[in-house]
Amino acid sequence: MKHALVLISLLLIGHAAKTDTSKIVQKCENTFVLSGYGNQIMLFEHKDNSTKFNLLKIYHQGNNAFYDCKRNIIIALQNKKRRLKEGILIYNISNNSQKLYETNSGFNGIIAKYKDGFIYSTSKTKLNKVNNNQFGYIPKNKIFSKSLILNSKNNELWYHYTEDRFFDLNKRSVIKTYPFGMWKISEIINHDLYVYAGDFLKINLINKKATNLWSIDHHMLKQNTKELKLPKARVGLFVNGVYFIITSSKSWDTVTNRNNTKAVKFKKGAIYQIKNQKLSFTTLLPFDDIVYANSPDKKYLYIFTKSRKVIKYHIEKNKIVQIYKLNIHLDQKFELATVGFTDDNFIISFEEDRYRNAYIVLANKNFTHFSKPYNIRMGGIDIATQKSIHTNHMRVNNL
């Protein structure tokens, strides 16, 4: 009897140990990962049809992190500093191990999940001869005379960019490179990546060729206007291959201080879109303190304001259908920063001066239920979910 009890106890202990490591996540769709300034990566999971959530894991190195449910791993970028080497850092949740896959090109951030891996942008500058047959469209601001770059007499035109790379999580290596210098505002539809890389581009991820999404030739510019650019203080996102621009109270129409030229006058607190290579005005909003926007279902834009309101805009009908108030009891010094989403909830971060003191609050999709604010020591927050790899502070309009 004594031996039987010992055997049962050992079996129970073994079963508990297995459960603690391999079944820490109950439902992948409910997970979200926070990373940013502060050398922390935090994996959370919320309850089904609820704003209640639990902290599952904390890691202390890396940023731009996301959770890969299929492999039960967290992927992050680790910059070189002090005694840390640069590379792609993978935390294995099942056995609590970690491994660094070293790189030597710097990071500009993770762009998108794709197939069995992800695309990230480096900070390593490269040069190639201008070859439109090879690259497709090349942004004009990335083309230079070789004589200017290398201080030589060679006047050939060269393409100047930072390299993008596709890291395969099965092979644990980079298997493709792209010559564009992508930013973290992106959307993948099938094998096409809609992204900003010097211009708004559609990049075929198989043949690596780019198509320009916006041509200023469609605009009647004033005589003293040399080029057309979007206002700087804006929120932007791709939805179904269309780039939406949402202006704020700080949006302005000066193209550049160097030549003091003027662009088309943009209304403040308005939605514009770039579609079929044309920029067009869409609608005026009731508020202009716009700080963030996303579109979980690709049917509506959810536009978040500094004054803690949410405008729900129907894209196809070009109509504001609802305005919600964020009933969140949190000091006003914590300003809305970035917003992620799962199937059930929005994950909203509030930051104090964008440094290492913030709160996150979960809200359901019709903003009738909210979680208690949860304090974290982090700033410049990215929120990664199974539906959205990143939110990143580069998309936030700081008013």
N, C-alpha and C positions, 0 to 999 in steps of 0.2 A: 504493500500500500504506500509506503514511504517513497519507494523508487518511482511508483506511478505518479505521485504528486510532484516529484522533482521533474519528471519528464514533461508533465502537463505545463508546469511553470516555465520550463525552458522553451516549449513550443509557443506559449503565450508571449514570452519576451521576444522571441524571434519574429513572431507575427507583428508585434507592436513596432519593432524596429523597422521592419519592411514598410509598414503603413506610414510611419513618420517621414520617410525619405521619398518613396516613390509615389505616394498618393497625397502629397501636400496640397496639390491643386484639385479641387472638386469638379470645377467646370471651367474649361479654358476660356469660353466666351465672356466670363465674368472677371477675368484678370486684368490688372493694369500695373504698369511699371512707371515709377518716377525716377528721374535722374536730372542732373544739372550741376550747378556750382555747389561744392560742399563735399565732394568725394563720397557720395552715397548713392546706392542703387536700392530701391525699395520695391519689393513685389507684394501687391495686394490682391485680394479677391473679395468681391461683394456677394451678398446672398442673392439667390434667385428672386427676381421681382421685388427687390428691396434695395434701399440705399444704405443698409448696414454693411460694413466691410471689416476685414481683418488684415493685419500685416502678417505676411507669411515668411518673408526673408529679407535680410539686409546684407548688402555687400559694400565694401569700402573702397573700391577702385573702379574707375571707368565712368563714361558718360554716353549720351545718345543710346541708352540701353533699351532693349526690347526682349520680350519673352517668346521663345519658340516652343509652342505647346507640343508639336509632333516629336521633338527630340528632348523635351523637358530640360531646356537650357536657357540661360540668359546670355545675350550677346551684348557686348559693349565695346566702345573705342577707348583705348588708353593712350594718352599723350605722353611723350617723353618728358620726364622732370625728375630732378634729384636722382634717386637710385632706380627709378622706374624706367623700363624700356618701353618704346612705342610698339603698339600692336593691337590686334583684335583679341579681346579677352572673352573667353567662354567659361561660364560657370555652369557646372553640371549639378542640377538640383538633386538627382537621384542618389548620387554618391558623395555629394558635397566637395567635389574636386573642382579645380580650375586650371585652365591652360591658356597661355599667351602665344598667339601666332604673330611673330614679329614682322613689322613693316618698317619702311624707312622713307616714307614719303609725306608724312604729316597728314592731318585730317581736316576737312572742311565739313564733315558730318555725314550721317547716313541719309541717303536720298529716298530709297524705296525698297520694300520687300519684292522679290521677283523669283519665281520658280522655287528652287530649293536653296535659296540664298538671299543675298541683299546687295544693293548697289551703294557704294559710298564714294565720296569725293575727296581727293587728296589736295594737299597744298603745294605739291611738287610741280613746278613750272616746266613746260615742254614746248618745243618749237617744231613745226612741220611746214614744208612748202604748201602754199595754198593749192588745194586740189579739190575742186567742187565735185568731181566725179567720185572721189573717195569718201568725202565727208558729207556731201549734200550741201545744204546751206551753211555758210560760215558768217557769223555776226561781223559787221563792218568794224566794230570797235575792238575786235580781236585780231585784225589784220594789220601788219606793220611791215615797213621796209626793213630788210635785214640790216641795212646800213645804220639804221637808228638803234637797233637792238645790240648789235655786236661792234658798233663803231668802226665799220669797214666801208669799202667803196662798192660793195655788192648791193645792188638795188632790187634784188628779187623780193617778191612779197611772201611773207611768212605768216603762218597761223600760230598765235601765241595763246596757250591755254594751260589749265591744270587738269591732270588726268583723273578720270573716274574709273572705278574698278568694281567688278562683280565677284563677290566672295561666295563660293559654293560651300554650303554647310555639310554636304555629304563628303566632299573631297577635302574639306578644310583648307582650301587654298584659293587664290585668285585665278580664275580661268578665262576672264575676258577683261579688256580695258576699253574705255571710251574716251575720245578726245574732245571734251566739251567744257569742263569746269562747271558742273551742275550746282544749282542752289537747292535748298531743302524745301522749296515750294513745288510740289510735284503730284502727279496722279498717273497711275498705270491703267491702261485699257488694253486688254489682250497683250500684244507685244509692243505696244506703243507707249512711250513715256512722255507725258506732257510736263514740261519743266522750264524753268528760267535758267539760261546759260548764256549770258550776254544779250540775248533776245529771248522772246517766248518761242520755244521750239517744241516740235513733235519729233521724237527720236525713235526710230525703229531699232529695237534692242537686238534684232537678229542681224540686219545688214549694216547697222551702226550709222545710218544716214539720217540727217536732220532736215526737217522742213520748217520754214518760217511760219509762225502763226499770226503775225501782225505786220502789215506793211503800211507805212505812213503815206504811201502813194495814193491811198484812198481819201486822204484828208486835204482839204483846201486850206493851206497855211497862209498866214499873213506874210506880207513881203519881207518883214524883218525877222521872221521866224525861220531859223535854219534847221531845226529839228524838233520833233515832237516826243516828249517824254511824259510819263505818268507823274502825278504829284507824289512827293516823297513820303509824307505822313499818311499812309493808307493801309488798309487791310486787303490782302489778295489771296485768292485760292482758285484752284481748278476744280470744276464740277462737270463731269461728262465731256471733258475736253474743251470746255469754255472757261476762259479766265475771267473771274469776277473781281472788280475793283470797287472797294467801298471806302469812300472818302470820309474824313473827319473834320473837326473844327480846326485842325492844324494843317489840313491839306492846302497846298498853294500851287501856283501855276508857273513858277519860275523854272526854266529848264536847267540853267547852270549859271553860277556866279561868274564864270570865266568870260562869257560873252554877253551875259545879261539878256539873252533872247527870251521870248515868251512863247508859251504853248497855248493850246486851246484852254479856255477858261473852264475849270472844273467846279461844279457846284459842291458845296460842303454838306456832308451828311447825305450822300447819294450813292446809288449803285450804277456802275458802268460795267460793260462787258466787252471782251475781245472775242469775236466769233467770225469765222470766215474771213479772217485777216482785217476785219473792220473793228474800230473802237466806236461804241455807241452808248449814249445815255440810256438808262433803263427806268429808274424811278427815284423819287426824292423820299428820304426817310424822315420820320417824326423827330429824330434825335441826331446830333452830330458828334456825340462823345463816344464814337465807335472804337473799340479796342480789339475785338476779335470776332471771327466768324468761322463756322464749319457747316458741313452738310452730311450728316450720318446716312440719310436715305437717298441722296442725290435728287430729291424732289423739292426740298425746302432749304433755304439758307437760314441758319440760326445766327443772328447777329447780336453780339454781346456788347453792352455799353459800360462805361466807367461808373455810371450812376446805378448799376446793378439792375438793368432791364434787359430783356431778350426780345428781339424782333423776329418773328417767324414769317418768312417771305416765301411765297409760292413761286417757284422759278418759271414754270410754264405759263401760269396765268398772269405773271408780272403783278402780283398783288400781295400786300401785307395782310395776313390772315389772323394774326394774334400778336399781342404784346403782353409779355409776362413780367412779373416783378420777382426778383430774387429775394425772398424773405429769409435772409441770412443774417443772423445776429453776430456781427463781426465788426470790430473797429474800422472806421473808414480809412485809416492809414494803410490798411491792407487792400491793395488795389487789384482788381481782376486782371489776371495775367494771361493764362492760356487754358484751353478747354479740350479735353479728350472725350471719347465716348465709347460705350459698349452697346450691346443690343438693348439693354434696359435703361442705362443711365448716362448722364453727362458727369464727367469728373472735372471740377472747376478749381483752379489754383488762384489763390490771392497772395500777393507778395508785398513785402514792405521794402520799398525802394530797390526792388530787384536784387536784394542781397540774400543772406542766408537765414531768413526768417519768413516762413510762409505757412499758409493753411490750405488744406484741400477740403472741399465739400462735394458730396455726391447729390445730384438732383435727378429725379425721374424725368422722362421725356416731356411731360406736360407741366413740370415745375410745380407740382402739388405736394411733393414730399422731398425733404432735405435731410441729409445726415448732419450730425454735430460736426462743427469745424474741427479738423485734426491738424495739430501743429507739427511742422517738420522744419529741420534746420537745413534749408536748401534754397537756392535762388536760380533764376534763369531756367525754370522747370520745363522739361519735356515730359509729356504723358504718352506712353505707348500702350496700345491695346491690340487685340486681335483684329480689329476693324481699321485701325489707323496706327501706322508705325511711329509717328511722331507728331507733336504739335509744334514744338520748338519756339523759342522766344523771338526768332527772326520774323515770325509772322505776326507778332504782337505790335499794335500801334500804341506807343507810350505817350500818353497825353500829359 
